[in-house]
Amino acid sequence: MSNDVRSTLFRYVIYKITFPNGKIYVGKDEGEPGHSLRYFGSWDNAIVEKDFTKSELQDLTLRKQILFESDDKLEIRKKESEFIRELKSNEPSTGYNQTHRKRSTSLGSS
């Protein structure tokens, strides 16, 4: 048995966090030496907090799913973008990702 207290079961990963309201956050963990079970992303707390009451935040259950794993950081970065778009976690009605938002094409009226 190894003396290493921290066993790395996963290398670099793409994960999905599901909140109690059904909204999702897609992220990546490419830290060394690999995915940490303690890491739950870097979403914007203020945006998430707006969707919940103080009471709801006092007993919050999140679901974390590993969607993809790789030894290649570049692949992880590419796949994160693909999953964000595919799962629509960048759309405010669906998720909490702030990147990969659709840009408005209207130029306004004069």
Backbone hydrogen bonds in HBPLUS format (Angstrom, degrees):
<---DONOR---> <-ACCEPTOR-->    atom                        ^
c    i                          cat <-CA-CA->   ^        H-A-AA   ^      H-
h    n   atom  resd res      DA  || num        DHA   H-A  angle D-A-AA Bond
n    s   type  num  typ     dist DA aas  dist angle  dist       angle   num
A0035-HIS N   A0011-ARG O   2.80 MM  24  5.56 142.4  1.94 139.5 144.7     1
A0012-TYR N   A0070-SER O   3.10 MM  58  5.43 147.0  2.22 161.8 164.2     2
A0070-SER N   A0012-TYR O   2.94 MM  58  5.43 155.9  2.00 150.1 155.7     3
A0013-VAL N   A0029-ASP O   3.09 MM  16  5.38 156.6  2.14 140.1 145.6     4
A0029-ASP N   A0013-VAL O   2.93 MM  16  5.38 154.1  2.00 148.6 153.1     5
A0014-ILE N   A0068-PHE O   2.87 MM  54  5.09 151.0  1.96 143.3 146.4     6
A0067-LEU N   A0014-ILE O   2.77 MM  53  5.49 156.4  1.82 146.2 153.6     7
A0068-PHE N   A0014-ILE O   3.36 MM  54  5.09 152.7  2.44 137.4 135.7     8
A0015-TYR N   A0027-GLY O   2.87 MM  12  5.48 161.2  1.90 147.2 153.2     9
A0027-GLY N   A0015-TYR O   3.02 MM  12  5.48 160.0  2.06 147.0 153.2    10
A0016-LYS N   A0065-GLN O   2.82 MM  49  5.20 150.2  1.91 146.6 156.7    11
A0065-GLN N   A0016-LYS O   2.89 MM  49  5.20 158.1  1.94 146.1 153.5    12
A0017-ILE N   A0025-TYR O   2.78 MM   8  5.09 167.5  1.79 155.7 160.0    13
A0025-TYR N   A0017-ILE O   2.91 MM   8  5.09 144.5  2.03 142.6 151.5    14
A0018-THR N   A0063-ARG O   2.82 MM  45  5.06 154.6  1.88 143.5 152.2    15
A0063-ARG N   A0018-THR O   3.08 MM  45  5.06 160.8  2.11 141.1 147.1    16
A0019-PHE N   A0023-LYS O   2.93 MM   4  5.55 176.3  1.93 172.8 174.0    17
A0022-GLY N   A0019-PHE O   2.88 MM   3  5.39 162.2  1.91 124.1 127.3    18
A0024-ILE N   A0094-THR O   3.02 MM  70  6.52 147.1  2.13 134.5 143.4    19
A0096-TYR N   A0024-ILE O   2.80 MM  72  6.15 148.6  1.90 156.3 162.4    20
A0039-TYR N   A0036-SER O   3.07 MM   3  5.48 159.2  2.11 113.1 119.3    21
A0047-ILE N   A0044-ASP O   3.15 MM   3  5.53 122.4  2.50 106.7 119.7    22
A0048-VAL N   A0044-ASP O   3.18 MM   4  6.53 163.9  2.21 156.9 161.5    23
A0049-GLU N   A0045-ASN O   2.79 MM   4  5.93 169.9  1.80 160.7 163.8    24
A0050-LYS N   A0046-ALA O   3.27 MM   4  6.38 141.9  2.43 138.0 145.6    25
A0051-ASP N   A0048-VAL O   2.98 MM   3  5.60 151.4  2.06 117.9 126.0    26
A0052-PHE N   A0049-GLU O   3.19 MM   3  5.44 167.8  2.20 111.9 115.6    27
A0057-LEU N   A0053-THR O   3.01 MM   4  6.31 149.0  2.11 148.1 156.7    28
A0058-GLN N   A0054-LYS O   3.10 MM   4  6.36 125.1  2.41 139.1 153.0    29
A0058-GLN N   A0055-SER O   3.15 MM   3  5.16 140.1  2.31  95.8 107.2    30
A0059-ASP N   A0056-GLU O   3.38 MM   3  5.71 154.9  2.45 104.1 110.6    31
A0076-ILE N   A0072-ASP O   3.06 MM   4  6.39 155.2  2.12 149.4 156.7    32
A0077-ARG N   A0073-LYS O   2.96 MM   4  6.23 158.8  2.00 152.2 156.9    33
A0078-LYS N   A0074-LEU O   3.10 MM   4  6.31 158.6  2.14 146.2 151.6    34
A0079-LYS N   A0075-GLU O   2.85 MM   4  6.02 164.1  1.87 153.1 158.0    35
A0080-GLU N   A0076-ILE O   2.89 MM   4  6.02 151.2  1.97 148.9 156.2    36
A0082-GLU N   A0078-LYS O   3.15 MM   4  6.51 158.8  2.20 146.8 153.0    37
A0083-PHE N   A0079-LYS O   2.84 MM   4  6.08 164.0  1.87 158.3 161.2    38
A0084-ILE N   A0080-GLU O   2.93 MM   4  6.14 160.1  1.97 153.8 159.5    39
A0085-ARG N   A0081-SER O   3.10 MM   4  6.32 164.5  2.13 151.3 154.6    40
A0086-GLU N   A0082-GLU O   2.85 MM   4  5.97 167.0  1.87 152.8 157.3    41
A0087-LEU N   A0083-PHE O   2.84 MM   4  5.76 166.2  1.86 149.9 153.5    42
A0088-LYS N   A0084-ILE O   2.99 MM   4  5.68 113.4  2.44 128.2 142.9    43
A0089-SER N   A0084-ILE O   3.16 MM   5  5.30 133.9  2.38 140.8 150.1    44
A0088-LYS N   A0085-ARG O   3.22 MM   3  4.91 143.4  2.37  92.4 103.1    45
A0091-GLU N   A0088-LYS O   3.12 MM   3  5.54 166.9  2.14 113.7 116.6    46
A0097-ASN N   A0089-SER O   2.93 MM   8  5.54 144.2  2.06 148.4 149.1    47
A0094-THR N   A0091-GLU O   2.74 MM   3  5.35 154.5  1.80 126.7 135.3    48
A0095-GLY N   A0091-GLU O   2.81 MM   4  5.76 166.0  1.83 158.6 162.6    49
